[in-house]
């Protein structure tokens, strides 16, 4: 069943402006959300999210919408404004909170953003761009590297990272790129407030298939959790949800190698890439 249409009123963001334009054009053509979704090969719920500004269309979908709704470029003209955004809306709040956190913990199936080299980050973001056509890769890379400055501040957060062994062994870009990336991780792990542990294939558990997640402890004691997928994320502050992620993190940490053994494994894999 189609989502009920929502009158957005005066748009407060580029996402809402696009949504309002899509909604008005669809209604003027007498189309339902299901009708429009069929033209884009998506469900009516996706059209509802676009129209309410919850999740903006991809760049490819903007072109499709422009054609389907006979808008003669009115939507595609808005693409430059969307591409200026450094982070999707679903991650912007997390990025702000992360910058002020006292303790950051995380589990990741890839090298996480705070530990990525510029080349590794670019390779990942370029791959995402080829799939979705969203964002400006150069701006996204710069933004990701800029986020890492919290680790170099006068009072950096305590950072605990559990890396799945796959993060070490799956080749992102090339062998030399991976060798440089792992050397970078080892260099950071030498610092007093950065701790890296590896969850090996032999010690893993099914819960890791849930994907990447982060835990934040703020100076005022407030706790947050953030779960991230390829094209979406969820920021959690409900105590029950946050506690569940802490329990999972503790379980994974007990199964992971200690920091010293983890550094030895990372060094071994790095040398394999250097051959």
Buried (B, 14 or more C-beta within 10 A) or exposed (E): EBBEBEEBEEBEEBBBBBBBBBBBBBEEEEBBBBBBBBBBEBBBBBBBBBBBBBBBBBBEBBBBBBBBBEBEEBBBEBBEEBBEBBBBBBBBBBBEBBEEBBBBBBBBBBBBBBBBBBBBBBBBBEEBBEEBBBBBBEBBBBBBBEBBEBBEEEEBBBBBBBBBBBBBEEEBBEEEBBBBBBBBBBEBBEEEBBBBBBBBEEEBEEEBEEEBBBBBBEEEEEBBBBBBEEEEBEBBBEEEEBEEBBEBBEEBBEBBBEBEEBBEBBBEBBEBBEE
